[in-house]
């Protein structure tokens, strides 16, 4: 399957990109995150289970069990605080 991945805020800075297209067999958000962590270094650090970040699939909040489909847009971003 093909996914469009979007990265925001500190993740965009850490990964050096705001977006990428990815071919993957990941069926869930959790499988996709594991695949990204396996890239090593900064990917493993920033997407580690202890880190705080959110995931949205097709602009709807998702959790680890959310199923993925071909051509889904997956956004990964830190939580936003306002004031």
N, C-alpha and C positions, 0 to 999 in steps of 0.2 A: 504494500500500500504506500501511497505517497501522502505526506503531511506537510503543511506549512507551519513552521515553528516561529513564534514571535517571542522575543526577550525584551524585558523592560527594566529600567532603572539600573540598580547595581549589577544585575545579571547581564544586561546589555554591555555594560562597561567591562565586566569580568570576561565575557566570552568574545568580546571584540566584534560583535555583530548584533544587529537588531532583528534579523530574520534569516531563515534558511529553509530550503526544501529538503526533505529527508525521505528516502525510501526505507521502509521498515516493515517487519512482520509483527510489530507490537499490536496486541489486541486490546490492551487497556492502558490507562494513564500510567499505572505502576510499571508495566513492562517497558513503556517508552522511557520513563525516568531511569530505570535500570540500564537501558541501552545507552542513554546519554552519560550516565555516571561512568560507564566502562570506557569512555574516551580518556579517562584519567585526569590527573592534575586538577586544574581549576573546575572542571566539570564535576568531578567527584566531590570536591570541597563545597561548591556552591549548591549542589543539588543533594547533598547528604541528607539522610532522614532527620538529623538534628537541626538542620537549617529551616528557617521559616520562609515559606514562599507559597504562592497560590497558583492554581492551574485552571484555565478556562478552555473549554472545547466549544468551538463555534460560538464564542461570546457568552457562554453560560458556565457558571462555576461548576467545577468538576472535582471528584475525589479519586482516590487511587483505583477504585473499581469501575470507573466510567469507561464504557466501551468506545473504541475508536473505529472509524470507518474511513475508507479511501477519500482523500482530498479534504479531510478535516483540518481546521485551523486550530492549533494548540498554542495558547499563550501562557507563558510562565513569568511570574512577576512577584516581587515582594509585596507584603501587605502595605496598604497606604494609610497613613494617618493624616489627619487634618487639624486645622486649628483656626 
